[in-house]
Amino acid sequence: MANKILIIDDDPDTVRLLGILLVRMGYRTVAAASGAQGLKMALEELPDLIILDIMMPEMDGYEVARRLRHNPDTAKIPILMFTARSQTQDKVTGYDAGADLYLVKPIHPVELNAHVKVLLAGRQDAPNAPKPKSYVIGVAAAKGGQGVSTVALNLGITYHQNLHSEVIAAELKPGQGSWAAELGIAESAGLVELLRAAPSDITLPAVEKQLIHTIYGVRLLLASMKPSDAEYAAALAQFEAVIEQLTRLAPVIILDIGTSFHPAFQGLVGLCDEIILVTEPQPIEVKQTRALIDQLRGGSFGSKKELTMVMVNRRSMEVSLPVPQVEAMLGQRIVQEFPPTVQLAHMAGIRSEPMCVLQPDGDTAQRFALLAKSISAHTAKTG
């Protein structure tokens, strides 16, 4: 029997058009003209898929999705949000509410059919398995040279090895990748290959194909070192599609965002559940970090998400600000401090090994272990 699809939309033209397209594709359709009616029909019809609009009177699509997810009878029905709202925060809210996929009107019928097939196939493959909630952690700094990439990579490896959780770490800086060189991996441009594609082509298999499996257990999505690839750094729609697929592949995703000068910075941090901000205990760097904290709290990242401060000291302790003074300037607690490790960093570069692996019982590795434990407590709150 053909799959049944429930359309919830208060626009009769949209309902009519979608109904015609879906019937031609071989599906059965039922429709509701409001959120309340849609909830009622979802319970009565138990469809195989729900296509849900956002902008509806009395009860918008976000609330409909939340109620569907909280009802055991409808919690596992795939939800495709189909709306004219295209802002990053709208998409973040949609996924947080429980959408499996967020598409913006208008869309080509062939593309719509492809997405519907994927959602229905996923339901058939795992009818009793709820979609896991991934925790997305972005690592960033107010300026370059603060150790963001080092923190992201070592944290990912430590988190996997100490907490026995599957982790994917991704460089999001096309043209400025460093992990391949640091780990002795042949040049990889997996991120750039994905950013070159249309968002609709960034599917689960396409993303999985670009992941590098490492001996440390963590899978990596690597950016290239080719400077001209920096032109793809503003491809926010592609970044969103990549991150959405990554969240389907592992419970913990760590993103090396780089600096706040990243062209897609605001959109990327809006997709994160937590941001780790890296700073250095120097007056100018701390002031720049404070400005970034204020920007994050007032922007797409919001005030309710976790913001974790890490301090990486690359200079002598005698010429660095003490932790209490840095915390006072930031208005934020320093969760972990990393003292100078010049010799360890040098050896890690020579041996192409992460610092946490090179000296697994050393002070730096222990500090990363404590940071990973702190982050795991945050993931437990949202799991």
Order of alpha helices (4+ residues) and beta strands (2+ residues): beta-alpha-beta-alpha-beta-alpha-beta-alpha-beta-alpha-beta-alpha-beta-alpha-alpha-alpha-beta-beta-alpha-beta-alpha-beta-alpha-beta-alpha-beta-alpha-alpha-alpha
